[in-house]
Amino acid sequence: MNEANLIKSSIKAGEIVVRNVTKNYGAAHFSKEVVKDCSFTIERGKLTVMIGPSGCGKSTIIRLLAGFEQPTSGTLELNGQPIEGPARDRLVLFQETALFPWMTTYDNILYGPRARGEVTKETLELAEFLLNKVGLRDFREKYPPQLSGGMQRRAELARAMINNPQVMILDEPFRGLDAMTKELMWEYYSALYEENRRTNFFVTTDIDEAIFLADRLLIMTNIPTQVRAVLEVDMPRPRKLADLVENDRSNEIKMEALSILHEEAMKSFSRGSKAAADFVDAYSKRMAKT
C-alpha cells in the first residue's frame, strides 16, 4: 500500500452534533449572550462551511467545538460522546500562523508525533509524503520566516494531517493572504479535501470562499448567533474558480446567501437607532415576499 492509500485508509472521519448551545460571558447583570440556542451537525466526511457577519460569534463556536471553552447550556458531541476539552481528534488551524519559528518546515510537520513519542518508520514516511504533497519538499530545511504566507498555510495543513484528526476545524485560515494566493489556496485545500474526505469545518466571512469550498453552508445570524439558514452547495467536484461566475447554481446560492447576510449585517447597524431598526424590519418583510 502506497503512502496516499495509507493515509486515506487511516482516516476516521468524525461527526459533531451541536444541540441547543448557548454561551454567555460575564456574570449576573453584566452577562452577554454570544451564542443562543444554536444547533447544527458537522456531517461525517463533508466540508461544512460557516459564514456570518463579522463579530457574530463564529470564533466562540470554534472554541466550543475545540473544547477550549464549555457552553453555558446545551451539548456538543463527537461521534455520540460529549466534547469536554481539547483532544487530538479535533485540530484547529487559526487565522494566525502557529508554526514554531525556531523549527524547520520538516520539524514543524513532525512536531505532534514527536511530542507524543510516536515517531515510527511509518510516521517518518508519512511526513515525507505530506511534505511532498503540500509542495514543500524543496523547503524542508527552511524556517517559517523564510516561507511565504501560502507556504506557511500549507505547512500547517500538513502538520494537522499527520496527526490524523477526526475533524479539522479551520478559522479563516487564508484571511491574511493576498487575493491571488488566497484563490490558489482555495484550489489547493479543496483538492486535499477531495482526495481524503476527512470531516472539515471551515469558518469564513468571504462568500466566494464559502461557496467554492462547501458541501453544506451554515449561515449565521447576528450576535447572539444561531443558524439562520442551511444551504446545500450541490455543485459537482472538482470545482474551478470560473464556476463562481459561470455556474448558474453557484450564482443562485450566492444571491440567496448574500440576501440573508445583508439582512443580518444590517441588524448590527440598527442597535440604538429606531430609523435603522425600521429600515431593517421593512427590508426583512420585503425579502420575505420575494
N, C-alpha and C positions, 0 to 999 in steps of 0.2 A: 504493500500500500504506500503510495507516494504521500508527500507532506500535505498536499492540498486535500486529498481524501482523508488523511489522518485528522486534520483539524475539523473537517466537516463532520466526520463520524463521531468526534468527541464532543460536539456542541450539544448541550442540553438546554434548549430554548425554554425559558420560563414564561409564566403568565401572572401578571399582577392585577388584582381586583381592589379597587378603591370604593368603599361604601360609606356614604353619608359623612364624609370627613369635614370637620370644622377645625380651624386653627385660629386661636386668639393669642394676642401678645399683650402683656400688661395685666394688672390686677384691678378688680372692682370697677370703679367709675372710669379708670384710665385704660380699660381693656379695649383693644382694637381687633375687630374681626377681619382677618385677611382672606381666609378660605371659609366658605359657607356651604354646608350640606352638599359636598361635592362627591359625585360618583362617576366612575368610568372604569373601563377594562383595557389594559395593555395586552392585546391578544398575542398568544404564542406564535413566534415565527413571523410576526408582522412588524412593519415600521410605522409606528404611531407618532404623529406629529401634533404637538400642542402649540396653538398660536393665540395670542390675545393682546389687548392694549398694554403698552409699557407700564410697568408698575402694578399690574393687576393681581399679582400673587403667584406667578408661574414658578419663580425661583423657590418660593416657600414650598410648593408642591414637590419640587425636586428634592429639597432637604428632607421632606417626609418620606418620599419613596426610597431615598438612600438610607434612611434610618438615623440621620443626624439629629432629627427632632421627632417628637411624638405628637400626634394630633390631640386637640382638646377633647374631641369626641369623634366617634366613627372608627372604622377599621381599615387597615391596609394589609393585604395578604399576598404572598408569593407562593404559588402552587398550593394554595389552601392553608399555608402556615403564616401566622402573624409576623409582620415585619417589626422587630423590636430594637433594632440597632444596625449599624453598618456591618456589612459582610461582603466577602469576595464574590457572592452570587449576583451582586449589583455593583457595577462600577460606573463612576461619574466622570465625564470629561467636561471641565468647566470652561468659561469664556477665556480665562487667562491660562497661559501655559503652566503646567505643573511639572515640567521636566526639571531634573536636577542639573543646574548649570555646571557642576564640577564633574559630571559623568558624561562619557561619550554616548553617542546615539545607541550603540550596541548595549552598553551597560545600563542605560535607561530602560531599554526594552526588557532586559533580563531582571530588572530590579525586583519585581514581585516574587518570582520563583526563588531568587537568591535570598530574599528577606525571610521566606518561609522554609529555607533549607531544602528546596525541592528541585535542585538543578540535577537533571539526569541527561543521559545521552539524547533521549527523545526531546527534552526541553531545549537543549542546545541546537538540535536540528530544526526544531520549530522556530527558534529565534532567527536562525539563518534564513529560513523560508519566509518569515514575516518581514525581515529586513529587505529581502529582495522584492516581496510582494508590494510593499509600500514605496518601492523605488529609491531606497536609501542605502543600497549595498555599497556604493562608492563613497558614502558619507558615514560609514560605521565608526570611524575614529574621530569624527568631528564632535565638537561640543555645541550645546544648544545656541549660544550666541553666534555661532558660525553658520547656523541654518536659517533659511528664510522662514517666514511665518507659516507658509504652506507645508514646508518640510517638518516643522515642529509639530503641526497638527497630525501629520501622517505618522510621525514617530510615536505620538501619544495614542493613536489608534492601534498601532502595533503593540504598544505596552499594555493596553487594555485587553487586546485579543489573546495575548499569550496567557493571561490569567483565566481565560475561558469562562467569563461570567454568563449567567443565565439571562441577564438583562443588561444591556448597555444603555446608560442614561446620558444624554448629551445636552448641555445647557448653552445654547447659542455658540457652538464651538468655532464657527467661522466668522463671527461678528467683527473681529478686528482686522480682517484681511481686505485687501483692495478688491474691487469688483471683479477683475479678471481672474485673480487667484481664487476668489470665493466660488465662482462658477466652475472652475476646474475641480475644486474640492467637492462640489455637489456631485459631479460626474464620478469622481474617484470613490467617494464614500458610498454612493449608490451602487456602484459596481461591486464593492466589497460586500455590501449587504446582500445583493442578489446572488452572490456566489455562495454565501454560507447560511443565509436566512436565520441569523440569530435574532432574538427579540430585541428591538431597538425602540427607545423612547426619546424623541428629539424635540427640543423646545426652541422656538424661534419667534421673531417679530416680522420676518420677511415672508410675504405671501408667495412670492415666486419660489423661494427656497422650500416652503412648506408643500406646495403643490408638486414640485419636481420630485421630492423625496418620498412623500407619504403614500402608504396604503390606506390609512384612515387619518382624517383630520379632526382634531378636537378644537373647537372654537370657544374660547373662554369669555366670560362676562367681565365687566369692570369690577374693581375691588368692592366688596369681598367676592372673590372669584368662585365660579362654579361652571360646569359645562353648559354653554348656551346651545350649541349645535354639534352634531357629529356628521361629517360628510365622508362618504366613501370615495376615494380617489381611484376610480375604476378605469385607469389608463394602463395600457399594456407596458410591460418592461421587456427589454431595457428602454429607457427614455432618453430623448435627445433634448438639448436646450431649446431647439427650434420648436419643440412641442408646446412650450409655454406660450408661443404666439400663434402657431399654425393649427394646433389641435383644438377642435371645437369644444370637446368635453372639458379640456383644460380651462378654456375661457369661461365656460358655464360655471365651473366650480369656483373660479377666481371671482366672478361677479357676485355670486351668492355669498362667498366668504367676506368679500370687501363690504358688502351691504351690511352684514351683521357687525363686522369690526368697526365700521364707521359709526353705527348706532351706539355701540358700546363705548367707543372713544369719546363721542360727544357727551356721554353721561358724566365723564370726568370734568368737562368744562361747565356742566350745569350746576355743580355744587355751589350753593350760596347765591345763585342767580336765578330769579323767577323767570326772567325773559329767556334765558338759556334753557331752563327746565321746560318751559312751554314749547320751545322750538324742538327739543328732543322728543317730547311727547307727541307733537304733531307729525314729526318725521317718522316715528315708530308706527303711528296709525296709518300713515300713507303707505309705508312699506308693507304693512300687513294686508292691504287691499290689493297689492300688485302680485 
